[in-house]
Amino acid sequence: MPNTGREMRDDRLIEVVELLARGAWQEAHGIVQQDKSPEAAWLHGIVHTLEGDIENARHWYREANRTFPGAEAVQGEIATAREVLMAKDRHVE
């Protein structure tokens, strides 16, 4: 069965999480900028947290309808995003 657009988007967002976990926020940024989903907005906020642009990070957390947990929580946010997206991926299969 071929991937739907949503499945492909979810695969790309999982890729973003892995990039963020490695600290490759510039590459992750190029991907999340193309996606308008709430999950992408959340990851976009994480990108800007890693970058050190906290005001921009707060903006993207608001777009994702999530509370900004502060820069010190970024590694926990990456882990939570991985769990959330992997759980969504399992539901699609």
HUZI-V725879 format. One record per run of one state. SS is the DSSP state (H for helix, E for strand, C for the rest). FROM is the first residue (numbers start at 1). TO is the last residue. Records with the same first field share a line. If there is no record, write none. Layout:
SS->FROM-TO + FROM-TO
//
This chain:
C->1-4 + 22-24 + 33-37 + 52-53 + 64-70 + 93-93
H->5-21 + 25-32 + 38-51 + 54-63 + 71-92
//
